[in-house]
């Protein structure tokens, strides 16, 4: 499986960003419209292929109503494949 979504015991691990977006009832397109970040980039960020810039992290967290550290753990970077 590609990206940062791991499979553990047959269950796919969902990124904190994707989980928060889901429970906020926002699509990638909705989040894109509210942050000004390209939807393709948001998808890549959720799957662990891109790391957002500091300003993008802040925009996303603000829209989702959470702290940056809630959705972007400090020790994770882009997945190399």
Protein Blocks (a to p, Z undefined) as FASTA:
>chain_A
ZZjbdceehiacddfklmmmmmnopafklmmmmnopafklmmmmmnopaccdfklmmmmm
mmnopafklmmcfkbccddZZ
